[in-house]
Amino acid sequence: MIIPLVWRPLRKSTDVAMITLPLSPINIRMDPPVADAGGVLRVLAEILAGPTGLSAEGIAVALQNREMQGSTGIGHGVALPHARMEGVSQIAIAALRTTQGIPFAAPDGLDVYIFLAVVVPKAAATAHLETLSALAAKLAVDEVREALMNTPDPQEFFRLLTSPA
C-alpha cells in the first residue's frame, strides 16, 4: 500500500538544520522548456544520466514507473520524483525549477514548480528514505521555497538548498 506523504510547511528557516546532499549546480535546471510531467521526468533523467552512468531512457522509465504507483508530489508546489535502481553506485540528485506550474497530482491539488529527483542504489532503502526526508524537511520551509522560486541562478538555488537556514 502506498501512503501519500503530506506535510505542513514550517514557518521559520531556523527549524531545519543543514543537510549535505549529493547535488551540484551543474545538475540544476532553471526554467527548461517543459510542458508536462513526462517532460519534467525526461529532463531530470537526462541530468541524472551523467552522475549515474545509466541511460536517460532507463532512468526516465524508473521515475515514471514510480509515479504510476502514486504521485511524488508532496504539496506546496514541490515534488520529489525518486527511484531505487540496479546499476546505481551512489545517490544522485537532480533539480528542476519551472515558473510554469506543472500538474503532478500533488495531494493539495496545486501545480508543481520545484522538482528534486533522487536515484539511489537498489539496496539502499535506508539512505533513500533519509535523503527524501532531508529534502522534504528543507522544502517544508516557506521562505526556502519562496527563495528557490525567485532565484534565476543555479548556484544560488544550490546554496539555498544545501546551506544552513
Residue pairs with C-beta under 8 A, 6 or more apart in sequence:
2 69
2 70
4 70
4 71
4 107
5 74
5 107
5 136
6 74
6 75
6 107
6 108
7 74
7 75
7 136
7 140
8 140
9 76
9 140
9 141
9 142
9 145
10 16
10 140
10 141
10 142
11 141
11 142
12 141
12 143
12 165
13 141
13 143
13 144
13 165
14 165
15 141
15 165
16 137
16 138
16 140
16 141
16 144
16 165
17 164
18 162
18 163
18 164
18 165
19 134
19 135
19 137
19 138
19 162
20 162
21 93
21 131
21 134
21 135
21 161
21 162
22 51
22 90
22 91
22 92
22 93
23 93
23 94
23 95
23 158
23 161
23 162
24 158
25 154
25 155
25 157
25 158
26 154
27 47
27 48
27 50
27 51
27 92
27 93
27 94
27 95
28 94
28 95
28 96
28 97
28 154
28 157
28 158
29 43
29 47
29 94
29 95
29 96
29 97
29 154
30 97
30 151
30 152
30 153
30 154
30 157
31 97
31 98
31 99
31 100
31 152
32 43
32 96
32 98
33 39
34 40
34 43
34 96
34 98
34 100
34 102
35 100
35 102
36 102
36 103
37 67
37 102
37 103
37 104
38 64
40 81
40 96
40 98
40 102
40 104
40 115
41 60
41 63
41 64
41 67
41 81
41 117
42 56
42 60
43 96
44 59
44 60
44 63
44 81
44 94
44 96
44 115
44 117
45 56
45 57
45 59
45 60
45 63
45 117
46 56
47 94
47 96
47 117
48 54
48 56
48 59
48 92
48 94
48 117
48 119
49 55
49 56
49 59
51 92
52 59
52 85
52 87
52 88
52 89
52 92
52 119
53 87
53 89
54 85
54 87
54 88
54 119
58 85
59 83
59 85
59 119
62 83
62 85
62 119
63 81
63 82
63 83
63 117
65 83
66 72
66 81
66 82
66 83
67 81
71 79
71 104
71 105
71 106
71 107
72 79
72 80
72 81
72 82
72 104
73 79
73 104
73 105
73 106
73 107
73 112
74 80
74 106
74 107
74 136
74 139
75 106
75 107
75 108
75 110
76 108
76 110
76 139
76 140
76 145
77 101
77 106
77 110
77 111
77 112
77 113
77 114
77 145
77 149
78 106
78 112
78 113
78 114
78 115
78 116
78 139
78 145
79 104
79 106
79 112
79 114
79 115
79 116
80 115
80 116
80 117
80 118
80 132
80 135
80 136
81 115
81 116
81 117
81 118
82 117
82 118
82 119
82 120
82 128
82 132
83 118
83 119
83 120
84 119
84 120
84 121
84 122
84 123
84 124
84 125
84 128
85 119
85 120
85 121
85 122
86 122
88 119
88 120
88 121
88 122
89 121
90 121
91 118
91 119
91 120
91 121
91 124
91 127
91 128
91 131
92 118
92 119
92 120
93 116
93 117
93 118
93 119
93 131
93 135
94 116
94 117
95 114
95 115
95 116
95 117
95 157
95 161
96 114
96 115
96 117
97 113
97 114
97 115
97 148
97 149
97 157
98 113
98 115
99 113
99 149
100 113
101 110
101 111
101 112
101 113
102 111
102 112
102 113
102 115
103 111
103 112
104 111
104 112
106 112
113 149
114 139
114 145
114 148
114 149
116 135
116 139
116 161
118 128
118 131
118 132
118 135
120 127
120 128
120 131
121 127
138 144
138 161
139 145
139 148
141 165
143 165
144 160
144 161
144 165
147 160
148 157
148 160
148 161
151 157
151 160
